[in-house]
């Protein structure tokens, strides 16, 4: 009897250990799914040296130019509320609107004075954007030196009284796949592609988005429920405050400062940072490693079969959602390929000048890879923003390249590749590098 009891205990212990191991695999799989399925998609600004772009000050003051309240009488109140929604969050500085005086900035640009402006008739650096942020910072430390927000007067703004019922699943325009290193909020291309003033945009939402840029946040491309999502629908006031994804990004920029000074109670409370992809991959490898072990053991030990079944279930939980999320992400991947532009090029030289506080960079490129029917071998252009000494300025959605960069570019005026077929006497397709309308989209991925 004792022997039977011992045998019974041994068998149950063996099965129990296998079950516990399989349950551990299930736990690892669950952690893997949690890490991969709910990962934030926020983007934060970094210098060319990899430093986070951030404010060193505990309080940041802005003046609201009279042009803003002339355009939208309720602008000051909406701006104050938008500032409150960001202020002090996970270590970020307090934002404050102060009265204008003789020393207040009169135009956007680097003067170490922060302002909010409305440009009647439009603003060249804004292009088709509803508004942009002009952000100037120290490229060595990442410390922000100046932030200006500019509303594009080509659009109509109002502080909407109530949030509309516009669905958050906004229709993405083709430009929605552009890289996210921008300081601009853009209208929904399908809704308002002709800049029609029949549509009204919520000033509260737009200024809250731009203030996020002024704190060091980049545009959000993956989450339409985020305040930093790049596109805005007309007549929609449904998003006016930072969401969980926005707060997670802000925590990456400022939580270390909060931890350093504490929260007055002996400890700091911060939002979680992005989960580690290494940890996620390790969980999946561990799950499949256990599965392989149980397969081999099951050949000689029937008791391992139960563990095999449970581990197989764990692997399925870990692997299948990952596949479905990959399938769901496929359109984004396809669109991202489209966003790479017509060519990849090497930046041969750059020169940056300062005009009325705005940086402007002239560059020369040599095409290294052509994705279109034809591309110029060499090209040149000018863009807003750039670096002078150790001072860098980002102007709206423009990317200012540096010498030696590999960049992705687009051309507005490439010739039609079918031209020789439709007009046989026209000869070969040629590219005039002085008339291709080049734009650098972003620094090329490694």
C-alpha positions in Angstrom: 0.0 0.0 0.0 2.8 2.3 0.9 4.5 1.5 -2.4 1.3 2.2 -4.2 1.0 5.5 -2.4 4.5 6.4 -3.2 3.9 5.4 -6.9 0.8 7.5 -6.9 2.6 10.4 -5.4 5.4 10.1 -7.9 3.0 9.9 -10.9 1.0 12.8 -9.7 4.1 14.8 -9.0 5.5 14.1 -12.4 2.2 15.0 -14.1 2.0 18.0 -11.8 5.5 19.2 -12.8 4.6 18.8 -16.4 1.4 20.7 -16.0 3.2 23.4 -14.1 5.8 23.7 -16.8 3.0 23.9 -19.4 1.2 26.5 -17.4 4.4 28.5 -17.3 4.5 28.3 -21.0 0.9 29.5 -21.1 1.9 32.4 -18.9 4.9 33.2 -21.1 2.7 33.1 -24.1 0.2 35.4 -22.5 3.0 37.9 -21.7 4.2 37.6 -25.3 0.7 38.4 -26.6 0.3 41.2 -24.2 3.6 42.7 -25.2 3.1 42.4 -28.9 -0.6 43.1 -29.2 -0.8 46.2 -27.1 2.5 47.9 -27.9 2.3 51.6 -28.1 2.8 53.3 -31.5 3.9 56.7 -30.3 6.9 58.5 -31.7 9.2 60.9 -29.8 11.7 63.4 -31.1 15.4 62.6 -30.8 18.5 64.6 -31.9 20.9 63.3 -34.5 23.0 62.0 -31.5 20.0 60.1 -30.1 19.2 62.4 -27.2 15.5 62.9 -26.3 14.2 66.3 -27.3 12.7 67.9 -24.2 12.3 70.9 -22.0 14.7 71.4 -19.1 12.4 74.1 -17.5 9.7 73.1 -15.0 7.4 75.8 -16.6 7.1 76.9 -20.2 5.3 80.1 -21.1 3.7 81.1 -24.4 2.1 84.3 -25.7 -1.0 84.1 -27.8 -0.6 86.6 -30.6 -3.7 88.9 -31.1 -4.1 87.4 -34.6 -5.4 84.1 -33.0 -8.2 85.7 -31.1 -9.1 87.9 -34.0 -9.7 84.7 -36.0 -11.3 82.7 -33.1 -12.6 84.7 -30.1 -12.6 81.7 -27.8 -9.1 80.7 -28.7 -7.5 81.8 -25.4 -9.8 79.7 -23.2 -9.4 76.7 -25.5 -5.6 77.1 -25.5 -5.5 77.3 -21.7 -7.5 74.1 -21.4 -5.3 72.3 -23.9 -2.2 73.4 -21.9 -3.8 72.1 -18.7 -4.3 68.7 -20.3 -0.5 68.3 -20.9 0.9 70.2 -17.9 2.8 68.3 -15.4 1.9 64.9 -16.8 4.6 62.2 -16.0 7.2 64.9 -15.4 6.5 67.2 -18.3 6.7 70.9 -17.6 3.7 73.1 -16.8 2.5 75.0 -19.9 1.1 78.6 -19.4 -0.3 81.3 -21.6 0.9 84.8 -20.6 -0.3 88.2 -21.7 1.4 89.9 -24.6 3.6 92.9 -24.1 6.3 94.9 -25.9 8.8 91.9 -25.6 6.3 89.3 -27.0 7.3 87.6 -30.3 5.6 89.0 -33.4 6.4 86.2 -35.8 7.3 82.5 -35.6 11.0 81.7 -35.6 14.0 81.2 -33.3 14.1 84.1 -30.8 13.8 82.0 -27.5 10.3 83.3 -27.1 7.4 80.9 -27.5 4.3 82.1 -29.4 1.0 81.0 -30.9 0.1 82.7 -34.2 -2.7 82.7 -36.9 -1.5 83.5 -40.4 -4.4 85.0 -42.5 -4.1 83.9 -46.1 -1.9 80.9 -45.3 1.7 80.4 -44.3 4.3 79.1 -46.7 6.0 76.6 -44.4 2.6 75.1 -43.5 1.8 74.1 -47.0 -1.5 72.1 -46.8 -1.3 71.5 -43.0 -3.9 72.9 -40.7 -1.2 74.0 -38.3 2.5 73.5 -37.7 5.0 73.8 -34.9 8.4 75.4 -35.3 10.7 73.7 -32.8 14.3 74.8 -32.1 16.5 72.8 -29.8 20.1 72.1 -28.8 21.2 69.1 -30.9 23.8 68.1 -28.4 21.6 67.8 -25.3 18.1 67.8 -26.8 17.1 70.8 -24.7 14.3 72.7 -26.4 15.1 76.4 -26.8 12.0 77.8 -28.6 8.6 76.6 -29.7 6.0 78.4 -31.9 2.6 77.2 -33.1 1.2 78.5 -36.4 -2.4 78.1 -37.6 -2.8 78.1 -41.4 -5.3 80.8 -42.3 -6.4 78.9 -45.4 -8.7 76.8 -43.1 -11.6 77.8 -40.9 -11.3 77.1 -37.2 -13.7 77.3 -34.3 -14.0 76.1 -30.8 -16.7 73.5 -31.3 -19.3 73.5 -28.5 -19.7 69.7 -28.2 -17.9 66.6 -29.4 -19.3 65.3 -32.6 -20.2 61.7 -33.4 -17.7 61.5 -36.2 -16.3 58.0 -36.2 -12.7 57.7 -35.0 -11.8 55.4 -37.9 -11.0 58.3 -40.2 -10.4 57.7 -43.9 -6.7 57.9 -44.5 -5.5 59.9 -47.5 -2.5 58.8 -49.5 -0.3 61.1 -47.5 -1.2 59.3 -44.3 1.7 57.0 -44.9 4.4 59.6 -44.8 7.0 59.2 -42.1 6.0 60.5 -38.7 8.9 62.9 -37.9 6.7 65.9 -38.5 5.3 68.8 -36.5 2.0 69.3 -38.3 -1.6 68.3 -38.2 -3.2 67.7 -41.6 -6.8 67.7 -42.7 -8.3 64.5 -43.9 -7.5 64.6 -47.6 -10.6 62.8 -48.7 -12.9 65.1 -46.7 -11.2 68.4 -47.4 -8.7 67.9 -50.2 -9.4 71.3 -51.8 -8.9 73.4 -48.6 -12.6 74.3 -48.7 -13.6 76.7 -45.9 -17.0 75.0 -45.8 -15.5 72.6 -43.2 -14.6 73.9 -39.8 -11.8 72.4 -37.6 -11.9 72.3 -33.8 -9.2 74.8 -32.6 -9.1 73.1 -29.2 -8.1 69.8 -30.8 -5.6 71.4 -33.2 -3.8 73.4 -30.5 -3.7 70.5 -28.1 -2.0 68.4 -30.9 0.5 71.1 -31.7 1.4 71.6 -28.0 2.3 67.9 -28.0 4.8 68.6 -30.7 6.2 71.5 -28.6 6.8 69.1 -25.8 8.9 66.7 -28.0 6.2 64.4 -29.4 6.1 63.4 -33.1 3.1 62.6 -35.2 1.3 59.3 -34.4 0.5 57.2 -37.5 -0.7 53.9 -36.0 -3.5 54.9 -33.5 -6.4 57.1 -34.6 -7.6 57.5 -31.1 -4.4 59.3 -30.1 -4.3 63.1 -29.8 -1.0 63.0 -31.7 -2.6 61.2 -34.7 -1.6 63.2 -37.7 -5.0 63.7 -39.4 -8.0 65.7 -38.3 -11.5 65.5 -39.5 -13.7 68.6 -39.9 -16.5 69.3 -37.4 -15.0 66.8 -35.0 -14.1 67.7 -31.4 -14.1 64.1 -30.1 -10.4 64.1 -29.1 -9.0 67.0 -27.1 -6.9 65.5 -24.4 -3.8 63.1 -24.4 -4.7 59.4 -24.5 -2.8 56.5 -23.0 -0.5 56.3 -26.0 0.3 60.0 -25.9 1.0 59.7 -22.2 3.3 56.7 -22.7 5.3 58.8 -25.2 5.5 61.7 -22.9 6.7 59.4 -20.1 9.6 58.3 -22.3 10.6 62.0 -22.7 10.1 63.1 -19.1 9.6 60.3 -16.6 13.3 60.1 -15.8 13.2 63.8 -14.7 10.1 63.0 -12.6 11.8 60.0 -11.0 14.9 62.2 -10.2 12.9 64.8 -8.3 10.1 62.5 -7.0 6.4 63.4 -6.8 6.4 64.8 -3.3 5.4 61.5 -1.7 8.8 59.8 -1.8 8.2 58.1 -5.1 7.3 58.9 -8.6 4.4 57.5 -10.7 5.1 57.1 -14.4 3.4 55.6 -17.4 4.8 52.4 -18.8 7.3 52.6 -21.6 7.2 50.6 -24.8 7.5 46.8 -24.1 10.8 45.2 -25.2 10.6 43.3 -28.4 13.6 41.2 -27.1 11.5 40.0 -24.2 8.6 39.3 -26.5 10.8 37.1 -28.7 12.3 35.4 -25.7 8.8 34.4 -24.5 8.0 32.9 -27.9 11.3 31.0 -28.1 10.8 29.6 -24.6 7.3 28.4 -25.4 8.4 26.6 -28.6 11.5 25.3 -26.8 9.3 23.7 -24.1 7.0 22.3 -26.9 10.0 20.7 -28.6 11.2 19.1 -25.3 7.8 17.6 -24.6 7.5 16.3 -28.2 10.8 14.4 -27.7 9.8 13.2 -24.2 6.3 12.1 -25.3 7.9 9.4 -27.4 8.9 7.4 -24.3 6.6 8.9 -21.6 2.9 9.0 -22.0 2.6 11.4 -19.1 4.3 14.0 -21.1 1.5 14.0 -23.6 -0.7 16.1 -21.4 2.0 18.7 -21.1 2.5 18.5 -24.9 -1.2 19.3 -25.4 -1.1 22.3 -23.0 2.2 23.6 -24.5 0.7 23.3 -28.0 -2.2 25.4 -26.8 0.3 27.9 -25.4 2.2 28.1 -28.6 -1.1 28.6 -30.5 -2.1 31.4 -28.3 1.3 33.1 -28.8 1.6 32.5 -32.5 -1.9 32.8 -34.0 -2.7 36.4 -32.6 0.7 37.4 -33.8 -0.1 36.2 -37.3 -3.5 38.0 -37.3 -1.9 41.2 -36.1 0.7 40.8 -38.9 -2.2 40.4 -41.4 -3.9 43.4 -40.0 -0.7 45.4 -40.3 -0.2 44.3 -43.9 -2.0 47.4 -45.5 0.2 49.6 -43.3 3.3 47.8 -44.6 2.2 48.1 -48.2 1.4 51.8 -47.6 4.8 52.3 -45.9 6.5 50.9 -49.0 4.6 53.4 -51.0 5.7 56.2 -48.7 9.4 55.5 -49.4 9.1 57.8 -52.4 10.5 57.5 -55.9 14.2 57.0 -55.0 16.8 56.7 -52.4 19.7 59.2 -52.5 22.9 60.2 -50.9 23.2 63.7 -49.5 26.3 65.2 -51.1 26.3 68.6 -49.4 24.0 70.9 -47.4 24.0 74.6 -46.5 21.7 76.1 -43.9 20.8 79.8 -43.6 18.6 81.7 -41.2 15.9 84.0 -42.5 13.8 85.9 -40.0 14.3 83.2 -37.4 13.5 80.4 -39.7 16.1 77.9 -40.8 16.3 76.9 -44.5 18.5 74.2 -45.9 19.8 73.8 -49.5 21.0 70.4 -50.4 22.6 68.4 -53.3 21.8 64.7 -53.8 23.0 61.7 -55.9 20.4 59.1 -56.6 21.5 55.6 -55.5 18.3 53.6 -56.1 15.4 54.5 -58.4 11.9 53.1 -57.7 10.2 55.0 -60.6 10.5 54.5 -64.3 13.3 57.1 -64.4 15.0 59.3 -61.9 17.6 62.1 -62.1 21.2 61.0 -61.4 21.7 64.2 -59.4 19.3 66.7 -57.9 19.1 69.6 -55.6 16.5 71.4 -53.6 15.7 73.6 -50.6 13.6 72.8 -47.5 12.6 74.4 -44.2 14.6 73.5 -41.1 18.1 72.4 -40.6 21.1 72.8 -38.2 23.4 75.7 -37.6 26.2 74.9 -35.3 24.6 72.8 -32.5 21.2 74.4 -33.0 18.6 72.4 -34.9 15.2 73.6 -36.0 12.3 71.5 -37.2 9.7 73.4 -39.3 6.4 71.5 -39.6 6.5 68.4 -41.7 9.7 69.2 -43.5 12.8 67.0 -43.1 16.1 68.8 -43.5 18.9 66.3 -44.4 22.5 66.4 -43.3 25.5 65.8 -45.4 26.3 62.1 -45.8 22.7 61.0 -45.0 20.9 58.3 -47.0 17.4 59.7 -47.7 14.2 58.7 -49.4 12.9 61.3 -51.8 10.0 62.0 -54.0 9.8 63.9 -57.3 6.8 66.0 -58.3 7.6 66.4 -62.0 9.0 63.1 -63.3 8.2 62.4 -67.0 5.6 59.9 -68.0 7.4 56.6 -68.8 4.8 55.8 -71.5 5.6 59.0 -73.3 7.8 57.4 -76.0 5.0 54.9 -76.7 2.3 57.5 -77.1 4.6 59.8 -79.0 7.2 57.7 -80.9 8.9 60.7 -82.3 9.5 62.3 -78.9 12.5 60.1 -78.2 13.7 58.7 -74.9 12.4 59.8 -71.5 14.7 62.3 -70.0 14.8 63.9 -66.6 15.7 67.5 -66.0 17.2 67.6 -62.5 16.4 71.3 -62.3 12.7 70.7 -62.7 11.8 67.5 -60.9 10.3 69.1 -57.8 12.3 67.1 -55.3 11.3 66.7 -51.7 13.2 64.7 -49.1 10.8 62.6 -47.2 12.9 61.2 -44.4 16.2 59.7 -43.5 16.4 56.2 -45.0 15.9 53.2 -42.7 19.0 51.2 -41.9 
